[in-house]
Amino acid sequence: MDENMHRIDTTTAHTSVREAFANCIIHCAYTVMGNITVDRYFNRIVLSNPGTMLVSKEESILVNQA
């Protein structure tokens, strides 16, 4: 906690979830009906939004591995 009694979340997990949520909001197709959803499971968090990717899943994986 900081001096104002606010919790400071600086772990890798917190940073990753925050980044994923920001990406989910930023890259949402707002012209398509639907909602951003967050599903929390025991071992993972799944974020989704309406719309589709502009590249295939395989292309996305290849770019992220480079």
Backbone bond lengths (Angstrom), bond angles and torsions (degrees), N, CA, C in turn:
res aa  C-N    CA-C-N  psi(-1)  N-CA   C-N-CA  omega(-1)  CA-C   N-CA-C  phi
1 M - - - 1.451 - - 1.527 108.65 -
2 D 1.332 113.85 145.42 1.453 117.60 177.03 1.528 109.54 -90.32
3 E 1.327 116.42 -173.57 1.466 120.15 -176.26 1.526 112.84 -66.43
4 N 1.339 117.80 -18.45 1.467 121.88 177.55 1.523 112.54 -96.03
5 M 1.333 116.18 12.01 1.459 123.41 179.14 1.527 112.58 65.06
6 H 1.344 117.29 29.25 1.461 122.22 174.06 1.517 108.51 -95.15
7 R 1.308 115.82 136.46 1.458 120.50 178.60 1.526 109.09 -71.67
8 I 1.322 116.53 137.69 1.458 122.02 178.04 1.522 107.76 -107.05
9 D 1.338 116.26 114.82 1.463 122.02 179.81 1.521 108.71 -106.13
10 T 1.317 116.36 100.08 1.459 119.57 -176.91 1.521 112.41 -123.82
11 T 1.325 117.73 19.31 1.460 119.17 178.40 1.527 109.13 -76.18
12 T 1.318 115.87 162.86 1.458 120.97 177.72 1.524 110.82 -59.28
13 A 1.323 116.96 -39.02 1.470 120.77 179.72 1.529 111.03 -62.74
14 H 1.328 117.77 -45.96 1.464 120.71 179.46 1.525 110.93 -62.48
15 T 1.319 116.32 -43.89 1.464 120.76 179.33 1.521 111.09 -62.38
16 S 1.328 117.28 -41.64 1.467 121.80 -179.25 1.521 111.63 -65.73
17 V 1.321 117.33 -44.58 1.468 120.91 179.87 1.526 110.06 -65.53
18 R 1.313 117.02 -41.74 1.466 120.85 178.71 1.535 110.60 -61.37
19 E 1.333 117.44 -43.87 1.467 122.29 178.43 1.527 111.25 -64.45
20 A 1.330 117.09 -43.77 1.468 120.91 179.46 1.526 110.72 -63.22
21 F 1.325 117.14 -40.78 1.458 120.71 179.74 1.526 110.77 -66.98
22 A 1.324 117.06 -42.06 1.467 120.75 177.09 1.527 110.35 -60.66
23 N 1.330 117.45 -44.11 1.467 121.17 178.09 1.521 111.37 -62.79
24 C 1.319 116.92 -38.57 1.467 121.41 179.74 1.534 110.18 -62.23
25 I 1.308 116.90 -39.80 1.462 121.37 179.19 1.530 110.82 -72.76
26 I 1.316 116.65 -47.27 1.466 121.59 -175.63 1.522 112.14 -64.76
27 H 1.326 117.23 -40.45 1.459 121.17 -174.17 1.532 113.71 -96.97
28 C 1.306 117.06 16.80 1.465 121.35 178.99 1.532 109.97 -74.09
29 A 1.320 116.43 142.47 1.469 121.53 176.15 1.526 107.53 -87.67
30 Y 1.317 117.07 95.14 1.460 120.97 -174.88 1.526 112.80 -75.63
31 T 1.338 117.71 -8.59 1.461 120.45 176.52 1.523 111.40 -84.95
32 V 1.330 117.42 -7.74 1.460 123.22 -179.63 1.525 107.99 -103.48
33 M 1.327 116.92 136.64 1.462 120.09 177.64 1.523 110.05 -66.93
34 G 1.295 116.50 136.88 1.453 121.44 177.94 1.516 110.56 147.63
35 N 1.298 115.37 173.80 1.457 121.69 -177.11 1.517 110.95 -123.32
36 I 1.305 115.20 156.94 1.455 120.53 168.18 1.523 106.05 -75.26
37 T 1.315 116.67 132.86 1.461 119.62 179.41 1.521 110.24 -122.14
38 V 1.313 114.61 146.38 1.458 122.33 175.28 1.522 106.48 -125.66
39 D 1.320 116.00 116.48 1.464 121.59 177.96 1.519 108.38 -110.99
40 R 1.315 115.95 122.09 1.460 121.07 -178.70 1.517 109.42 -105.73
41 Y 1.320 115.33 122.85 1.455 122.73 178.32 1.526 108.81 -113.96
42 F 1.312 115.79 175.36 1.457 120.84 -179.57 1.529 111.59 -59.55
43 N 1.334 116.89 -39.98 1.464 120.14 -172.30 1.525 114.39 -117.45
44 R 1.356 118.28 7.96 1.455 119.29 -179.43 1.532 110.44 -166.04
45 I 1.317 114.48 165.01 1.458 122.57 172.81 1.519 106.29 -122.77
46 V 1.339 116.78 130.98 1.462 121.43 -179.12 1.526 108.20 -115.38
47 L 1.327 115.97 120.59 1.458 122.42 177.10 1.516 108.05 -107.76
48 S 1.329 117.13 136.68 1.460 119.55 177.23 1.521 109.47 -145.47
49 N 1.330 114.43 157.11 1.451 120.67 178.58 1.517 109.09 -143.55
50 P 1.347 117.11 161.93 1.455 118.81 179.60 1.525 110.67 -69.43
51 G 1.299 115.12 153.25 1.458 120.10 179.91 1.515 110.69 109.71
52 T 1.302 115.70 179.80 1.458 121.19 -179.71 1.517 109.65 -129.19
53 M 1.318 115.20 162.78 1.464 120.15 176.58 1.522 109.01 -72.25
54 L 1.325 116.63 150.39 1.455 121.17 178.98 1.521 111.96 -82.65
55 V 1.326 116.74 -15.11 1.466 122.09 176.11 1.519 107.69 -124.03
56 S 1.328 116.41 163.28 1.461 119.47 178.69 1.527 109.96 -70.70
57 K 1.318 116.59 161.40 1.459 121.44 177.91 1.527 110.38 -59.51
58 E 1.339 116.78 -39.21 1.463 121.22 -179.73 1.529 111.08 -63.54
59 E 1.346 116.91 -42.54 1.464 120.40 178.56 1.525 110.84 -64.43
60 S 1.310 116.45 -38.96 1.455 120.70 178.81 1.522 111.17 -63.16
61 I 1.322 116.91 -42.70 1.464 121.36 179.41 1.517 110.12 -64.92
62 L 1.330 117.65 -43.14 1.462 121.22 179.93 1.522 111.66 -62.22
63 V 1.319 117.60 -42.26 1.462 121.16 179.61 1.519 110.32 -64.96
64 N 1.321 117.41 -41.44 1.462 120.86 -178.46 1.521 112.60 -71.33
65 Q 1.323 118.37 -21.18 1.461 121.33 178.68 1.520 111.79 -85.11
66 A 1.318 117.70 -16.95 1.474 121.24 -176.70 1.510 111.56 -72.98
